[in-house]
């Protein structure tokens, strides 16, 4: 049996969470995917073990720099050594960044894992974080993130001698990364929704339009003449809207309830 813990770094501090023991970590993935959007269900599989708040914005910036550089800060070391079980071989620590995971494994001896079910768990923690930590509100968490983001960016620009060129380079790189991410997410939507309504892929080529339609249509069985006007508005093409409606009536896709938000 493996006891999985997850490390979550936030602008207000470090959080250490634990999940129930399982023989294979991969077995958790279906459960996590099912309950990640529901706070009550998410609480049933994930519990907060410890929360280490940053004492000031300067300390938060120091820790953010350490994590980005793959360095184990003393605050993080103290949290892990205090609250993780002493039998290190039975503990698996999930982290978001492979660099900090490698540093923890090298310095503290805990096996670390990234991606897969860890990414889904962190997604849930990120969504429900203000409900997991007592006294933390969504507004205060957002303010802390905004403040740390500004401080981190100023520090990076300030200490870079080529900061003007670097900002341009980073902006271009960010746009490229955003394009890649949008394409990746769009392909996921096409693939997953395609199981339910495969004919829609052949009618709509534009990714943004496809995603809007998938969100609007949901269960294709509920598509009817009353929604034709909205389809025309989304596709900006009366012929395509009619083709979508006709295809929904004779679709070969799987049955099921679908909701995209």
Backbone as CSV, one residue per row, in Angstrom:
resi,resn,N_x,N_y,N_z,CA_x,CA_y,CA_z,C_x,C_y,C_z
1,UNK,0.840,-1.200,0.000,0.000,0.000,0.000,0.884,1.264,0.000
2,UNK,0.452,2.260,-0.747,1.200,3.511,-0.851,0.346,4.646,-0.301
3,UNK,0.957,5.463,0.554,0.264,6.638,1.098,0.691,7.854,0.284
4,UNK,-0.252,8.415,-0.437,0.047,9.548,-1.314,-0.221,10.872,-0.619
5,UNK,0.802,11.721,-0.607,0.662,13.104,-0.149,0.872,14.018,-1.348
6,UNK,0.291,15.196,-1.291,0.426,16.156,-2.390,0.849,17.507,-1.830
7,UNK,1.865,18.087,-2.452,2.343,19.414,-2.066,1.741,20.452,-3.004
8,UNK,1.131,21.477,-2.410,0.533,22.554,-3.202,1.145,23.877,-2.784
9,UNK,1.731,24.590,-3.751,2.329,25.888,-3.460,1.351,26.994,-3.850
10,UNK,1.108,27.893,-2.921,0.193,29.007,-3.175,0.858,30.297,-2.718
11,UNK,0.325,31.419,-3.151,0.893,32.714,-2.774,0.803,32.973,-1.273
12,UNK,-0.123,32.293,-0.583,-0.266,32.515,0.863,0.515,31.506,1.696
13,UNK,1.017,30.440,1.071,1.781,29.460,1.832,1.794,28.089,1.173
14,UNK,2.437,27.134,1.853,2.492,25.755,1.389,1.373,24.951,2.052
15,UNK,0.771,24.059,1.284,-0.231,23.149,1.845,0.190,21.717,1.556
16,UNK,0.048,20.858,2.546,0.348,19.436,2.394,-0.952,18.673,2.591
17,UNK,-1.313,17.893,1.593,-2.567,17.151,1.641,-2.308,15.653,1.520
18,UNK,-3.234,14.860,2.023,-3.085,13.402,1.982,-4.315,12.783,1.342
19,UNK,-4.091,11.670,0.643,-5.174,10.897,0.054,-5.199,9.515,0.701
20,UNK,-6.291,8.810,0.510,-6.409,7.484,1.104,-5.390,6.526,0.488
21,UNK,-5.017,5.499,1.243,-4.025,4.533,0.785,-4.585,3.674,-0.350
22,UNK,-3.764,3.429,-1.345,-4.144,2.559,-2.459,-2.935,1.714,-2.868
23,UNK,-3.221,0.597,-3.534,-2.126,-0.259,-3.999,-1.437,0.354,-5.219
24,UNK,-2.220,0.950,-6.096,-1.678,1.599,-7.288,-2.236,3.022,-7.377
25,UNK,-1.342,3.984,-7.502,-1.754,5.374,-7.576,-2.678,5.620,-8.768
26,UNK,-2.444,4.904,-9.870,-3.254,5.108,-11.070,-4.723,4.782,-10.844
27,UNK,-5.019,3.949,-9.826,-6.404,3.583,-9.529,-7.206,4.772,-9.007
28,UNK,-6.521,5.809,-8.545,-7.197,6.996,-8.005,-7.751,7.906,-9.100
29,UNK,-7.193,7.807,-10.306,-7.532,8.757,-11.364,-9.034,8.839,-11.656
30,UNK,-9.742,7.716,-11.854,-11.178,7.822,-12.134,-11.951,8.486,-10.992
31,UNK,-11.585,8.184,-9.738,-12.269,8.772,-8.590,-12.043,10.281,-8.533
32,UNK,-10.793,10.681,-8.773,-10.458,12.107,-8.713,-11.166,12.873,-9.829
33,UNK,-11.154,12.319,-11.044,-11.810,12.989,-12.176,-13.302,13.157,-11.928
34,UNK,-13.903,12.181,-11.245,-15.336,12.204,-10.997,-15.735,13.280,-9.983
35,UNK,-14.867,13.509,-8.988,-15.271,14.393,-7.891,-14.519,15.720,-7.843
36,UNK,-13.635,15.987,-8.812,-12.775,17.157,-8.721,-13.557,18.480,-8.695
37,UNK,-14.722,18.522,-9.320,-15.503,19.755,-9.365,-16.496,19.882,-8.212
38,UNK,-16.641,18.801,-7.436,-17.601,18.790,-6.330,-16.845,18.842,-5.012
39,UNK,-17.008,19.934,-4.253,-16.257,20.120,-3.010,-16.525,19.003,-2.007
40,UNK,-17.780,18.619,-1.833,-18.117,17.577,-0.869,-17.461,16.251,-1.194
41,UNK,-17.529,15.853,-2.469,-16.912,14.590,-2.889,-15.397,14.678,-2.822
42,UNK,-14.868,15.849,-3.171,-13.409,16.023,-3.158,-12.868,15.897,-1.730
43,UNK,-13.630,16.389,-0.759,-13.247,16.283,0.654,-13.163,14.827,1.112
44,UNK,-13.934,13.961,0.461,-13.960,12.565,0.873,-12.671,11.817,0.535
45,UNK,-11.936,12.301,-0.460,-10.705,11.601,-0.841,-9.439,12.404,-0.532
46,UNK,-9.598,13.714,-0.320,-8.436,14.563,-0.044,-8.648,15.306,1.273
47,UNK,-7.639,15.271,2.139,-7.728,16.021,3.397,-6.449,16.839,3.602
48,UNK,-6.626,17.988,4.241,-5.494,18.872,4.514,-4.735,18.355,5.737
49,UNK,-3.453,18.078,5.572,-2.613,17.604,6.676,-1.988,18.778,7.407
50,UNK,-1.449,19.726,6.642,-0.788,20.880,7.258,-0.778,22.056,6.292
51,UNK,-0.796,23.237,6.866,-0.706,24.463,6.075,0.332,25.367,6.716
52,UNK,1.317,25.796,5.915,2.394,26.651,6.409,2.271,28.021,5.727
53,UNK,1.641,28.996,6.394,1.461,30.317,5.768,2.763,31.109,5.732
54,UNK,2.927,31.916,4.717,4.091,32.795,4.634,3.876,33.985,5.566
55,UNK,4.912,34.350,6.279,4.793,35.415,7.280,4.729,36.810,6.667
56,UNK,5.213,36.949,5.440,5.189,38.262,4.779,5.278,38.076,3.276
57,UNK,5.056,39.164,2.548,5.135,39.106,1.088,6.564,38.831,0.629
58,UNK,7.551,39.302,1.406,8.943,39.054,1.066,9.282,37.569,1.185
59,UNK,8.769,36.939,2.235,8.993,35.498,2.426,8.311,34.715,1.304
60,UNK,7.131,35.172,0.922,6.410,34.515,-0.181,7.218,34.595,-1.472
61,UNK,7.821,35.767,-1.722,8.637,35.945,-2.929,9.875,35.054,-2.887
62,UNK,10.525,34.960,-1.725,11.704,34.095,-1.582,11.355,32.638,-1.880
63,UNK,10.224,32.189,-1.371,9.806,30.809,-1.609,9.425,30.571,-3.067
64,UNK,8.760,31.567,-3.683,8.397,31.440,-5.095,9.640,31.337,-5.970
65,UNK,10.650,32.149,-5.668,11.914,32.078,-6.411,12.596,30.726,-6.228
66,UNK,12.563,30.224,-4.990,13.199,28.939,-4.699,12.524,27.813,-5.478
67,UNK,11.190,27.799,-5.482,10.447,26.753,-6.193,10.711,26.823,-7.690
68,UNK,10.725,28.036,-8.249,10.946,28.193,-9.695,12.341,27.750,-10.111
69,UNK,13.299,27.844,-9.174,14.677,27.446,-9.467,14.982,26.007,-9.042
70,UNK,13.968,25.314,-8.512,14.169,23.929,-8.100,14.997,23.796,-6.837
71,UNK,14.818,24.748,-5.905,15.569,24.748,-4.638,14.596,24.538,-3.485
72,UNK,14.969,23.675,-2.529,14.125,23.415,-1.369,14.382,24.494,-0.313
73,UNK,13.436,25.401,-0.146,13.545,26.460,0.853,13.404,25.867,2.255
74,UNK,13.950,26.557,3.241,13.886,26.064,4.623,12.440,25.922,5.111
75,UNK,11.562,26.812,4.682,10.150,26.712,5.068,9.533,25.414,4.542
76,UNK,9.863,25.083,3.304,9.344,23.858,2.701,9.955,22.626,3.357
77,UNK,11.248,22.682,3.621,11.928,21.571,4.288,11.297,21.280,5.651
78,UNK,11.047,22.341,6.414,10.464,22.179,7.747,9.067,21.561,7.669
79,UNK,8.265,22.018,6.716,6.913,21.485,6.551,6.946,19.989,6.254
80,UNK,7.794,19.586,5.316,7.830,18.181,4.903,8.407,17.285,5.993
81,UNK,9.482,17.740,6.618,10.109,16.922,7.662,9.220,16.796,8.898
82,UNK,8.387,17.795,9.129,7.517,17.776,10.312,6.274,16.936,10.108
83,UNK,5.698,16.976,8.914,4.366,16.395,8.729,4.316,15.147,7.851
84,UNK,5.377,14.823,7.128,5.369,13.577,6.365,5.793,12.421,7.258
85,UNK,5.269,11.218,7.039,5.638,10.051,7.860,7.135,9.784,7.813
86,UNK,7.661,9.235,8.897,9.104,8.989,8.979,9.550,7.838,8.065
87,UNK,8.643,6.891,7.793,8.980,5.769,6.897,8.859,6.245,5.451
88,UNK,9.959,6.735,4.925,9.949,7.412,3.629,9.616,6.489,2.461
89,UNK,9.945,5.201,2.586,9.710,4.281,1.471,8.228,4.059,1.198
90,UNK,7.387,4.271,2.213,5.948,4.055,2.051,5.211,5.322,1.630
91,UNK,5.970,6.404,1.485,5.357,7.696,1.163,5.676,8.094,-0.273
92,UNK,4.664,8.551,-0.983,4.852,9.112,-2.316,4.332,10.542,-2.280
93,UNK,5.169,11.485,-2.688,4.807,12.906,-2.656,4.524,13.393,-4.067
94,UNK,3.312,13.882,-4.274,2.947,14.455,-5.568,3.272,15.934,-5.607
95,UNK,3.937,16.383,-6.664,4.301,17.798,-6.819,3.942,18.253,-8.233
96,UNK,3.767,19.553,-8.392,3.405,20.091,-9.694,4.583,20.308,-10.624
97,UNK,5.764,20.590,-10.048,6.945,20.930,-10.839,7.999,19.829,-10.705
98,UNK,8.418,19.212,-11.810,9.423,18.149,-11.747,10.746,18.601,-11.116
99,UNK,11.114,19.887,-11.309,12.390,20.368,-10.762,12.396,20.349,-9.240
100,UNK,11.324,20.849,-8.634,11.270,20.856,-7.175,11.102,19.434,-6.659
101,UNK,10.445,18.588,-7.437,10.302,17.189,-7.064,11.646,16.483,-7.007
102,UNK,12.486,16.748,-8.000,13.820,16.146,-8.033,14.675,16.636,-6.865
103,UNK,14.540,17.918,-6.528,15.304,18.485,-5.412,14.868,17.872,-4.078
104,UNK,13.563,17.709,-3.891,13.045,17.104,-2.654,13.520,15.661,-2.523
105,UNK,13.466,14.944,-3.637,13.886,13.537,-3.613,15.374,13.419,-3.290
106,UNK,16.165,14.317,-3.834,17.614,14.262,-3.612,17.982,14.678,-2.193
107,UNK,17.355,15.734,-1.691,17.747,16.280,-0.386,17.058,15.603,0.798
108,UNK,15.788,15.220,0.614,15.021,14.689,1.743,14.722,13.198,1.637
109,UNK,14.904,12.636,0.443,14.738,11.194,0.296,13.321,10.719,0.056
110,UNK,12.372,11.626,-0.214,10.988,11.219,-0.487,10.793,11.017,-1.990
111,UNK,10.171,9.913,-2.359,9.868,9.672,-3.768,8.803,10.666,-4.225
112,UNK,9.055,11.295,-5.365,8.135,12.314,-5.869,7.577,11.904,-7.225
113,UNK,6.369,12.370,-7.496,5.702,12.049,-8.761,4.985,13.285,-9.283
114,UNK,4.957,13.427,-10.607,4.253,14.551,-11.248,3.342,14.013,-12.342
115,UNK,2.458,14.861,-12.824,1.594,14.502,-13.945,0.524,13.485,-13.581
116,UNK,-0.293,13.112,-14.572,-1.321,12.103,-14.375,-2.323,12.476,-13.300
117,UNK,-2.496,11.552,-12.354,-3.466,11.779,-11.274,-3.050,12.953,-10.389
118,UNK,-1.748,13.214,-10.277,-1.257,14.334,-9.461,-1.765,15.655,-10.027
119,UNK,-1.703,15.778,-11.346,-2.177,17.013,-11.993,-3.665,17.221,-11.746
120,UNK,-4.447,16.136,-11.772,-5.887,16.246,-11.522,-6.169,16.635,-10.071
121,UNK,-5.398,16.051,-9.146,-5.576,16.383,-7.728,-5.254,17.856,-7.492
122,UNK,-4.139,18.318,-8.049,-3.746,19.720,-7.888,-4.768,20.652,-8.517
123,UNK,-5.385,20.209,-9.587,-6.456,21.009,-10.207,-7.610,21.180,-9.221
124,UNK,-7.971,20.098,-8.546,-9.040,20.178,-7.552,-8.652,21.036,-6.362
125,UNK,-7.407,20.888,-5.915,-6.932,21.682,-4.776,-6.936,23.166,-5.133
126,UNK,-6.475,23.473,-6.333,-6.441,24.866,-6.795,-7.864,25.460,-6.827
127,UNK,-8.819,24.637,-7.236,-10.204,25.091,-7.341,-10.845,25.313,-5.968
128,UNK,-10.548,24.418,-5.018,-11.211,24.453,-3.709,-10.303,24.943,-2.584
129,UNK,-9.155,25.516,-2.920,-8.155,25.826,-1.896,-8.697,26.720,-0.786
130,UNK,-9.461,27.741,-1.141,-9.971,28.667,-0.123,-10.981,28.000,0.805
131,UNK,-11.519,26.845,0.389,-12.428,26.094,1.263,-11.683,25.059,2.102
132,UNK,-10.482,24.694,1.680,-9.703,23.701,2.415,-8.971,24.305,3.603
133,UNK,-8.603,25.581,3.489,-7.840,26.252,4.543,-8.771,27.164,5.341
134,UNK,-8.856,26.946,6.632,-9.729,27.746,7.491,-9.269,29.206,7.531
135,UNK,-10.222,30.112,7.423,-9.914,31.532,7.514,-9.478,32.164,6.209
136,UNK,-9.322,31.354,5.156,-8.903,31.888,3.864,-10.124,32.065,2.971
137,UNK,-10.280,33.238,2.412,-11.387,33.500,1.486,-10.869,33.530,0.058
138,UNK,-11.768,33.367,-0.871,-11.393,33.403,-2.281,-10.805,34.762,-2.642
139,UNK,-11.365,35.834,-2.072,-10.879,37.184,-2.362,-9.457,37.396,-1.852
140,UNK,-9.195,36.973,-0.611,-7.851,37.156,-0.047,-6.827,36.310,-0.788
141,UNK,-7.231,35.111,-1.230,-6.317,34.253,-1.990,-5.966,34.900,-3.327
142,UNK,-6.960,35.475,-3.991,-6.722,36.145,-5.274,-5.818,37.370,-5.109
143,UNK,-6.035,38.127,-4.045,-5.194,39.308,-3.787,-3.744,38.904,-3.542
144,UNK,-3.557,37.819,-2.793,-2.199,37.339,-2.523,-1.510,36.889,-3.810
145,UNK,-2.254,36.200,-4.672,-1.693,35.751,-5.946,-1.310,36.929,-6.824
146,UNK,-2.175,37.945,-6.857,-1.893,39.132,-7.673,-0.666,39.867,-7.152
147,UNK,-0.579,40.032,-5.833,0.563,40.722,-5.236,1.870,39.984,-5.469
148,UNK,1.843,38.665,-5.278,3.054,37.875,-5.495,3.443,37.875,-6.970
149,UNK,2.448,37.819,-7.841,2.734,37.836,-9.281,3.455,39.112,-9.698
150,UNK,2.992,40.245,-9.175,3.637,41.526,-9.484,5.064,41.570,-8.921
151,UNK,5.225,41.125,-7.683,6.551,41.143,-7.044,7.529,40.235,-7.785
152,UNK,7.049,39.063,-8.140,7.905,38.088,-8.843,8.330,38.637,-10.204
153,UNK,7.381,39.225,-10.928,7.698,39.776,-12.252,8.673,40.944,-12.152
154,UNK,8.436,41.846,-11.171,9.340,42.996,-10.993,10.747,42.537,-10.668
155,UNK,10.852,41.520,-9.806,12.174,41.024,-9.410,12.910,40.418,-10.597
156,UNK,12.188,39.671,-11.423,12.812,39.031,-12.580,13.306,40.063,-13.592
157,UNK,12.483,41.096,-13.811,12.865,42.141,-14.771,13.997,42.996,-14.221
158,UNK,13.945,43.313,-12.939,14.926,44.196,-12.307,16.335,43.638,-12.391
159,UNK,16.480,42.325,-12.220,17.813,41.731,-12.173,18.283,41.188,-13.516
160,UNK,17.575,41.511,-14.572,17.974,41.054,-15.893,18.522,42.246,-16.674
161,UNK,19.796,42.194,-17.032,20.433,43.325,-17.721,19.832,43.538,-19.106
162,UNK,19.266,42.501,-19.682,18.632,42.619,-20.993,17.114,42.667,-20.850
163,UNK,16.638,43.363,-19.802,15.227,43.264,-19.426,14.271,43.764,-20.507
164,UNK,14.669,44.784,-21.288,13.754,45.296,-22.311,13.531,44.241,-23.390
165,UNK,14.632,43.717,-23.929,14.521,42.661,-24.938,13.855,41.427,-24.341
166,UNK,14.184,41.152,-23.085,13.655,39.950,-22.450,12.135,39.991,-22.329
167,UNK,11.569,41.167,-22.046,10.119,41.286,-21.944,9.447,40.990,-23.284
168,UNK,10.072,41.470,-24.369,9.524,41.209,-25.700,9.599,39.721,-26.016
169,UNK,10.755,39.124,-25.723,10.948,37.693,-25.973,9.943,36.866,-25.163
170,UNK,9.766,37.230,-23.884,8.837,36.497,-23.034,7.397,36.660,-23.514
171,UNK,7.055,37.850,-24.010,5.696,38.077,-24.508,5.410,37.199,-25.725
172,UNK,6.387,37.140,-26.640,6.227,36.300,-27.830,6.132,34.830,-27.433
173,UNK,6.986,34.444,-26.482,6.970,33.059,-26.003,5.636,32.719,-25.347
174,UNK,5.093,33.667,-24.588,3.799,33.453,-23.930,2.688,33.276,-24.959
175,UNK,2.703,34.109,-26.012,1.695,33.985,-27.056,1.779,32.634,-27.747
176,UNK,3.013,32.183,-28.025,3.212,30.864,-28.640,2.674,29.755,-27.740
177,UNK,2.966,29.879,-26.446,2.519,28.858,-25.496,0.996,28.854,-25.376
178,UNK,0.405,30.053,-25.380,-1.057,30.144,-25.316,-1.701,29.496,-26.542
179,UNK,-1.107,29.729,-27.725,-1.621,29.102,-28.949,-1.568,27.583,-28.843
180,UNK,-0.443,27.067,-28.324,-0.297,25.615,-28.179,-1.312,25.062,-27.188
181,UNK,-1.485,25.767,-26.072,-2.425,25.305,-25.048,-3.862,25.302,-25.569
182,UNK,-4.216,26.380,-26.285,-5.571,26.467,-26.837,-5.822,25.333,-27.822
183,UNK,-4.832,25.049,-28.666,-4.975,23.958,-29.627,-5.095,22.612,-28.929
184,UNK,-4.303,22.429,-27.860,-4.355,21.173,-27.111,-5.716,20.970,-26.468
185,UNK,-6.210,22.015,-25.794,-7.515,21.908,-25.133,-8.634,21.724,-26.158
186,UNK,-8.511,22.399,-27.305,-9.531,22.271,-28.343,-9.577,20.846,-28.889
187,UNK,-8.411,20.247,-29.079,-8.351,18.873,-29.560,-8.962,17.907,-28.551
188,UNK,-8.746,18.194,-27.239,-9.350,17.369,-26.194,-10.875,17.450,-26.259
189,UNK,-11.397,18.681,-26.423,-12.850,18.857,-26.503,-13.400,18.116,-27.718
190,UNK,-12.722,18.248,-28.857,-13.159,17.559,-30.073,-13.161,16.043,-29.880
191,UNK,-12.099,15.549,-29.243,-11.987,14.106,-29.038,-13.071,13.588,-28.090
192,UNK,-13.209,14.251,-26.931,-14.145,13.759,-25.911,-15.601,13.959,-26.338
193,UNK,-15.933,15.144,-26.837,-17.320,15.381,-27.250,-17.653,14.588,-28.508
194,UNK,-16.610,14.266,-29.275,-16.799,13.479,-30.494,-17.357,12.096,-30.234
195,UNK,-17.129,11.556,-29.035,-17.713,10.259,-28.696,-19.243,10.350,-28.658
196,UNK,-19.749,11.513,-28.262,-21.195,11.701,-28.129,-21.827,12.204,-29.430
197,UNK,-21.123,13.110,-30.117,-21.679,13.725,-31.330,-20.573,13.808,-32.388
198,UNK,-20.166,12.665,-32.972,-19.021,12.650,-33.899,-19.235,13.457,-35.178
199,UNK,-20.485,13.600,-35.610,-20.758,14.298,-36.869,-20.424,15.783,-36.803
200,UNK,-20.421,16.351,-35.613,-20.168,17.792,-35.471,-18.759,18.165,-35.942
201,UNK,-17.794,17.267,-35.771,-16.407,17.528,-36.177,-16.315,17.792,-37.675
202,UNK,-17.111,17.055,-38.454,-17.046,17.191,-39.906,-17.736,18.473,-40.391
203,UNK,-18.675,18.969,-39.582,-19.419,20.171,-39.996,-18.687,21.450,-39.622
204,UNK,-18.051,21.454,-38.431,-17.395,22.658,-37.907,-15.882,22.459,-37.854
205,UNK,-15.142,23.310,-38.551,-13.677,23.218,-38.569,-13.013,24.125,-37.534
206,UNK,-13.620,25.271,-37.279,-13.019,26.242,-36.362,-13.106,25.756,-34.915
207,UNK,-11.961,25.760,-34.213,-11.906,25.237,-32.846,-12.772,26.025,-31.877
208,UNK,-12.702,27.348,-31.945,-13.464,28.192,-31.020,-14.966,27.988,-31.215
209,UNK,-15.395,27.943,-32.470,-16.818,27.734,-32.761,-17.267,26.358,-32.289
210,UNK,-16.409,25.359,-32.491,-16.742,23.994,-32.062,-16.956,23.936,-30.551
211,UNK,-16.066,24.563,-29.798,-16.169,24.552,-28.331,-17.439,25.258,-27.860
212,UNK,-17.779,26.386,-28.501,-19.009,27.101,-28.128,-20.237,26.247,-28.419
213,UNK,-20.200,25.547,-29.539,-21.331,24.689,-29.898,-21.453,23.497,-28.952
214,UNK,-20.323,22.892,-28.602,-20.348,21.756,-27.679,-20.925,22.170,-26.334
215,UNK,-20.555,23.381,-25.885,-21.084,23.879,-24.618,-22.579,24.145,-24.730
216,UNK,-23.004,24.708,-25.835,-24.423,25.045,-26.019,-25.285,23.795,-26.201
217,UNK,-24.819,22.862,-27.032,-25.631,21.680,-27.358,-25.729,20.730,-26.166
218,UNK,-24.578,20.425,-25.541,-24.596,19.461,-24.439,-25.073,18.111,-24.927
219,UNK,-26.210,17.659,-24.438,-26.791,16.395,-24.889,-27.477,16.623,-26.232
220,UNK,-26.992,15.961,-27.269,-27.531,16.201,-28.623,-29.007,15.817,-28.723
221,UNK,-29.480,14.925,-27.852,-30.878,14.496,-27.875,-31.825,15.641,-27.535
222,UNK,-31.294,16.658,-26.846,-32.122,17.782,-26.438,-32.125,18.924,-27.467
223,UNK,-31.415,18.708,-28.578,-31.366,19.726,-29.631,-32.645,19.663,-30.464
224,UNK,-33.289,20.824,-30.659,-34.549,20.847,-31.413,-34.661,22.147,-32.212
225,UNK,-35.787,22.287,-32.889,-36.014,23.452,-33.761,-35.937,24.775,-32.994
226,UNK,-36.303,24.749,-31.710,-36.300,25.976,-30.918,-34.886,26.540,-30.747
227,UNK,-33.874,25.661,-30.865,-32.493,26.087,-30.670,-31.792,26.425,-31.992
228,UNK,-32.542,26.339,-33.079,-31.948,26.582,-34.394,-31.435,28.007,-34.535
229,UNK,-32.167,28.961,-33.998,-31.757,30.364,-34.100,-30.422,30.599,-33.391
230,UNK,-30.263,29.989,-32.210,-29.008,30.124,-31.475,-27.865,29.438,-32.226
231,UNK,-28.155,28.307,-32.857,-27.130,27.618,-33.662,-26.663,28.506,-34.804
232,UNK,-27.612,29.171,-35.458,-27.255,30.084,-36.551,-26.394,31.231,-36.045
233,UNK,-26.715,31.705,-34.841,-25.938,32.800,-34.249,-24.506,32.354,-33.960
234,UNK,-24.347,31.137,-33.481,-23.012,30.633,-33.133,-22.189,30.297,-34.371
235,UNK,-22.840,29.707,-35.375,-22.105,29.291,-36.584,-22.017,30.407,-37.618
236,UNK,-22.923,31.386,-37.494,-23.026,32.468,-38.486,-23.245,31.894,-39.885
237,UNK,-23.984,30.787,-39.922,-24.243,30.105,-41.188,-25.520,29.272,-41.020
238,UNK,-26.593,29.671,-41.700,-27.875,28.977,-41.553,-27.798,27.532,-42.042
239,UNK,-27.033,27.307,-43.120,-26.918,25.948,-43.668,-26.221,25.013,-42.683
240,UNK,-25.160,25.510,-42.049,-24.446,24.686,-41.083,-25.308,24.409,-39.858
241,UNK,-26.055,25.407,-39.427,-26.934,25.222,-38.276,-27.963,24.141,-38.556
242,UNK,-28.552,24.166,-39.765,-29.530,23.141,-40.155,-28.860,21.776,-40.256
243,UNK,-27.619,21.739,-40.764,-26.887,20.471,-40.880,-26.603,19.867,-39.504
244,UNK,-26.286,20.730,-38.547,-26.027,20.259,-37.175,-27.297,19.657,-36.580
245,UNK,-28.415,20.342,-36.760,-29.690,19.854,-36.227,-30.060,18.513,-36.855
246,UNK,-29.893,18.394,-38.162,-30.205,17.135,-38.847,-29.278,16.010,-38.383
247,UNK,-28.000,16.348,-38.239,-27.020,15.334,-37.817,-27.308,14.841,-36.404
248,UNK,-27.799,15.722,-35.541,-28.075,15.320,-34.158,-29.193,14.281,-34.083
249,UNK,-30.081,14.313,-35.050,-31.219,13.392,-35.044,-30.846,11.990,-35.514
250,UNK,-29.774,11.901,-36.283,-29.366,10.586,-36.800,-27.934,10.235,-36.400
251,UNK,-27.453,10.857,-35.332,-26.065,10.666,-34.918,-25.787,9.236,-34.480
252,UNK,-24.565,8.779,-34.756,-24.118,7.440,-34.362,-23.337,7.481,-33.051
253,UNK,-23.318,8.650,-32.392,-22.532,8.804,-31.162,-23.128,8.074,-29.978
254,UNK,-22.329,7.988,-28.922,-22.745,7.304,-27.705,-23.799,8.114,-26.965
255,UNK,-24.613,7.390,-26.197,-25.596,8.049,-25.352,-24.908,8.610,-24.117
256,UNK,-25.566,9.519,-23.424,-25.006,10.009,-22.171,-25.358,11.449,-21.936
257,UNK,-25.077,11.878,-20.715,-25.301,13.270,-20.332,-23.990,14.007,-20.446
258,UNK,-23.984,15.127,-21.123,-22.741,15.876,-21.335,-22.960,17.328,-20.944
259,UNK,-22.013,17.846,-20.177,-22.098,19.251,-19.802,-20.703,19.844,-19.831
260,UNK,-20.522,20.876,-20.641,-19.245,21.563,-20.735,-19.407,22.954,-20.156
261,UNK,-18.488,23.349,-19.269,-18.602,24.681,-18.684,-17.247,25.349,-18.667
